[in-house]
Amino acid sequence: MTPQGVSEICFEETYAVPQDQTARSLFAKLPHGSDYAQTLIECLATGYLVAVVESICIREMQLHVDPAVEVVVGRTVHIEHRGPIPPATRLRLRGWVEGVGERSATFRVQAHDDHELVFDGTVTLVAAHRASIESRIAAKVGALETARGWQRI
């Protein structure tokens, strides 16, 4: 990661909210939410909103890492979903890097619709060593498989 380049990141863009990213649509796909999904509102689900914001921050940070050696991963997300966002709404997202660590960056992001501020939050990302993360994942998969094997006995 190049800390100097990361520290200068800022972005502004728009995002049109698709119909299939509503709370009702998301929860209908989840086993714990399918029973009550139809009682929810037809507005952008907070989970999708976080994914949109995180994906933009990751895209921007990717420009400052060596993808053969590093992978950008999420560490912390703090958000305030401040207002309803109906489908077809055009969001204006604005973000900038608020702080840089040795291998991390914290982004401040705000989103407005034509009426109000609907999102305010921070996303902290880490430029992790790809081999290390892949090794940790493999070790965890092995441990989970071993645990499942013990549970069958």
BELPEKA-V650492 format. One record per residue. N is the residue number from 0. RES is the residue in one small letter. PHI is phi in whole degrees, -180 to 180 (none if undefined). NEAR is the number of other C-alpha atoms within 12 Angstrom. Layout:
# BELPEKA-V650492
<<N	RES	PHI	NEAR> <N	RES	PHI	NEAR>>
This chain:
# BELPEKA-V650492
<<0	m	none	30> <1	t	-101	22> <2	p	-55	23> <3	q	-62	19> <4	g	-64	18> <5	v	-63	34> <6	s	-64	26> <7	e	-97	22> <8	i	-67	31> <9	c	-152	24> <10	f	-149	25> <11	e	-143	21> <12	e	-159	21> <13	t	-114	22> <14	y	-141	25> <15	a	-91	23> <16	v	-74	25> <17	p	-78	23> <18	q	-61	21> <19	d	-86	21> <20	q	-109	30> <21	t	-83	30> <22	a	-58	32> <23	r	-59	29> <24	s	-65	27> <25	l	-64	28> <26	f	-69	27> <27	a	-64	22> <28	k	-86	18> <29	l	-100	14> <30	p	-59	11> <31	h	-84	11> <32	g	-114	17> <33	s	-63	17> <34	d	-68	14> <35	y	-120	18> <36	a	-55	21> <37	q	-68	17> <38	t	-86	14> <39	l	-82	19> <40	i	-88	23> <41	e	-93	26> <42	c	-136	28> <43	l	-54	38> <44	a	-70	32> <45	t	-57	30> <46	g	-60	22> <47	y	-68	26> <48	l	-60	39> <49	v	-62	31> <50	a	-62	20> <51	v	-62	30> <52	v	-63	42> <53	e	-63	36> <54	s	-64	23> <55	i	-67	32> <56	c	-63	42> <57	i	-62	35> <58	r	-55	23> <59	e	-67	29> <60	m	-71	43> <61	q	-57	30> <62	l	-68	22> <63	h	-122	28> <64	v	-127	30> <65	d	-94	17> <66	p	-64	20> <67	a	-74	14> <68	v	-112	18> <69	e	-123	25> <70	v	-132	28> <71	v	-87	33> <72	v	-129	28> <73	g	-80	28> <74	r	-119	20> <75	t	-143	19> <76	v	-132	25> <77	h	-124	22> <78	i	-136	25> <79	e	-130	22> <80	h	-86	27> <81	r	-94	20> <82	g	-160	22> <83	p	-68	27> <84	i	-131	36> <85	p	-67	28> <86	p	-56	24> <87	a	77	20> <88	t	-67	26> <89	r	-98	22> <90	l	-92	32> <91	r	-106	28> <92	l	-102	32> <93	r	-132	29> <94	g	-146	32> <95	w	-156	29> <96	v	-83	31> <97	e	-94	22> <98	g	-160	23> <99	v	-128	27> <100	g	-106	20> <101	e	-59	17> <102	r	-132	28> <103	s	-133	36> <104	a	-144	41> <105	t	-111	37> <106	f	-99	41> <107	r	-103	35> <108	v	-133	39> <109	q	-130	36> <110	a	-131	38> <111	h	-123	28> <112	d	-101	27> <113	d	-74	17> <114	h	-111	16> <115	e	-163	19> <116	l	-74	22> <117	v	-112	30> <118	f	-152	32> <119	d	-145	28> <120	g	-173	31> <121	t	-128	31> <122	v	-131	37> <123	t	-106	33> <124	l	-117	38> <125	v	-124	34> <126	a	-91	36> <127	a	-91	29> <128	h	-69	22> <129	r	-55	20> <130	a	-62	16> <131	s	-66	15> <132	i	-65	19> <133	e	-62	16> <134	s	-65	14> <135	r	-64	15> <136	i	-65	14> <137	a	-61	14> <138	a	-64	14> <139	k	-68	14> <140	v	-59	14> <141	g	-61	14> <142	a	-65	14> <143	l	-66	14> <144	e	-64	14> <145	t	-64	14> <146	a	-62	13> <147	r	-64	12> <148	g	-62	11> <149	w	-68	10> <150	q	-69	9> <151	r	-78	8> <152	i	-74	7>>
